[in-house]
Amino acid sequence: MYRRLPARDLFGDLDRLTRELNAAVAPASRRQSSSRSGFPAINIGTTTEAVEIVAFTPGVDPANIDIQLERGLLSLTGERQSNTPDRSDETQASLLLNERFAGRFRRDVSLPEDIGADGISATCEDGVLRISLKRRAAPQPRRIEVH
């Protein structure tokens, strides 16, 4: 009799909404490069203790990655260098197709309100950036005696 509603990925929905809103209000010059907004690809998971973000950053030097947390918004910015052949000598190589993104990137992730600024750690190994954001302890109810 009752239909079960499918599970929703809240963070995925928020990320998609952010991208769509950014594309709608971006200047025309930025809209042309909208495919870059998907780099790096990210996965977001939650536990009772933390929010875990995995960003796939192949070819990015970890020293070129900047992570900022401000008012519940995690910003991941950086730059991936181009590895295309040097085009100064056209007789050696010519580029027919280039599908690999190179240049500056930025990804913004909205976080839940219970994320603390203290418990953040990030590691990058083999092009996989792992960011762990610890949740603040929820206030516990307490009994207050009346005198």
Salt bridges, closest charged atoms under 4 A:
ASP13 OD2 - ARG8 NH2 2.59
ASP15 OD2 - ARG19 NH1 2.59
ASP15 OD2 - ARG107 NH2 2.56
GLU20 OE2 - ARG16 NH1 3.14
GLU70 OE2 - ARG71 NH2 3.72
GLU79 OE1 - ARG104 NH1 3.84
ASP108 OD1 - ARG106 NE 3.13
ASP114 OD1 - ARG135 NH1 2.89
